[in-house]
């Protein structure tokens, strides 16, 4: 990490505008950094296993009806919600987070994170996990734009970072994606559902109902105003175990 960027990122006490930086790193010791919690009974803050700092979020769910979304068997979920201040046509968002799986997830589809429209509530792009495989796709597509078989392997922290140019025009919208510090995708695609609704992201576990209990840890989530600052927050090429950076 460059010394100047390290200094800037370390000064968490400085005021930050929504346009330039937001953090969801749980260093408040609670869930107050996030804008909304979907099924909050499955979400907690813990200090046993972190990527950085002293705390990380934990999401744990099972097949109990309390984790169904309005009773819908297709939506067994618990998620953290973040709403950037500007996702209108032409806006740029630099956003990333780290996740850790204590045990591999089942082979069923799990939605790790996605961007969805306010008001019309339609997904546009998302990350899926099947077992230990991670993929990225347009939500309406039948196949993934990108995938890697060990991208969500258990017992190690993984990093996901995105630069999104928001547009409802697939020729103008653009996504650049980094996984564990490596750029793996950069293409034009539609990134807004329509030209009116704001977009938000949710991170956690969304799956069809299963009886199994599954857990994911989330840490180091952030929005910056440029790719360099965003990528500097992650330890590229350095696999991190449960105790993360400097532990």
N, C-alpha and C positions, 0 to 999 in steps of 0.2 A: 504494500500500500504506500502511496506517495506521502511524504511527511506532511505536506500542507493539507491534503485531503483527510489524512488521519486526524490532524488537529481539528479540522472543521467538523468531522463526524463525531469527534469525541466531546465537543462542546454542546452536549444535549440540553444544557440549561439556557442556551441562547434562544430568544424568540424565533419562531419559524412560521413563515407564511404558508398557507395551503398550496400556493402556486409553486413553491420551491421545495418544500420538504414536509413529510409527515412520517411518523414512526409508529409502528405497531409491534414494539419489541418487549412489551409487558414489564418494562423496568419501572413502571409505576406501582408494580405489585398487584395490579388488578386489571380489569378488562375495559377500563375507561377510555383507552385510546381508540377503540373500535366504535363504529357508528351504530351498529345493530348486531344482535346476537340471535341467530335462528336456532330455536330449541336450546336456550342457555343452560338448561340443567345438565347438558353434556359437556360444558366448557368450564375450565378452571385454569388457574395459574399455579405452576409448580416450579421448584428449584432443583430437582434431582437430576434433570437432564436438560442442558441448555446449549444453544449455539454460541451465544455471547451474553455478557452481563450476568445477572443473577437469577433471571426468571425467563420462563418460556410458557406459552399457552399449551394446554392439553385438551384435546377433544376425544371423548370416549363415548361410544354408543353401542347399543345392543338391539335386539329385536323387540324390545318393550314398546307398547303402543305410544308411550310418551315421546318417542323419537320419530313417529310418523307425522308427516306434514298434513294437517287437517284430515287425518285418517286415511290418507292415500298410501296404499301399500307400495307404490313405486317410489315414494320419497321418504326414505328412512334417513334422517339427516341431523346434523348439528354443525353450524358454520359461523364464521366471523365475517362481518360485512364492513367494507370500506367504500366510501363515496368520495372520489376526487372532486375538487371544487370546479373543474372545468373539463368536460368531455364532449363539448359541442363540436360541430363540424369543423375540422381542421385543427383541433386541439392536439397537443402532444402530451403523453403521459409516460413517465419512466417509473416502473414499479417492479418490485421483487420481494421474495420472501424465502425462508429456509424451512425445510420440513424433515421430520425424523419419524421413522416407523420402528417401534420396538420389535414388532413381528410383521412378517409379510401379510398383506391383505389377501383376501380370497381372490379367486380368479374372476369373480363377477365384476362388472364395471363399477368403479367408484369415481365420482367426479371430485377431483381434488380442488379445483378452482375454476371459476368462470366469470365472464363479463355478461351482464344482463341489463335490460332496459328498465328504467323506472316507468311506472304507470302502465305500460303494456306488458311488462314482466315476461320478456322473451330473451332467452339466451342467444348470444352471438358467437362467442368463441370459448373454448374450454380445454382443460387438461383432464385426462382420464388416467386412472391406475387400474390395471388388471394384474393381480399378483404383485410382481415386482417390475412390471413393464409400465413405462410412462409414455403418454402420447399427447399430442396437441392437435386440435381440429376445429373447423367451423362447426358449430353445434348441429346445423341442419345437414351436414355432409355425411355420407355413408362410410367414409374412410378417413384416416388421419392424414394430416399434412406432414407430420413428423412423429417418429416413435423411436424408443430405445429400450431393449429388453431388460436392462438393469437400472433404469433411470430412477426407480423408486425402491431400490434394494434396502432391506432392513438393516438396522444397526449402524447406520452412518447418516450424517446430515447431508441433504441435497439442497442445492440452490436453484431457484428459478428467477430469471430476470427478464423483463419485457420492455421494449419501447413500442408504444402504440401510437400511430397517427390515426385519429378517429375520423371516419367518413362512412356515410351510407353508400358511397360509390365504390364498388370493388376495384376500380382502376385508380382510386386515390387513397383509399385506406391502406395501411401498411402495418405489419408486425415484424419486429426483429426479436428473436428469442435466444437467450443464453441459458444453458443448463450446466451446472457445476463449472461455471466460468468460461465455457466454450460456446461460441456462437453456432447455433445449430439450425437456424431458420431465419429467412428474411425474404418476405414476399408481399405483394399487394393482395389484399382481400378486404371484404366488407367488414368493418369493425364497429359500425353503429347499426342498430336495428332499423332506425328511420331517422329522419332529419329533425325530429322534435324532442324525443325522450332522452334524458341524461342516462349515462351508463354507470353502473356500479359493479364491484367485484365481491365475490364471496369465496372464502377459503375454508376447507375442512373436509368433511365426509358427507357425500350425498350418494346413496345407494338404494337399490331395492331392499325390502325388508329381509334380514337374515337373523337367525337366532344367535349367531356368534357375536362376541364382544370384540370391537376393534378400536384401536387407539392410534392417534397421530399427534405429534408435537409440532407446533408452529412457533417460529421465532424470527427476529431480524426483518420483519416486514417493513417496507419503506417506500415512499415516493420521493423522487428527487427531480431536479430540473434538467439533468443531463445524464448521458450514459456513463461517462467517466466516474462521476460521483456514485452512481448506483452500483457499478461493478466493483468499485473500491471497497464496498461494504462486505464483500464476500471473499472467502479464501479460495481463490481459483486454483484448481489442481492439487489441493491439499485435503484429502478425505478427513473429515472430522468425526470422531466418535461421540459418545453421549456427552462428554464434558466440554466439547467445543473449543473455542479459541481461548488460549491462555488459562486453561483450567488444569 
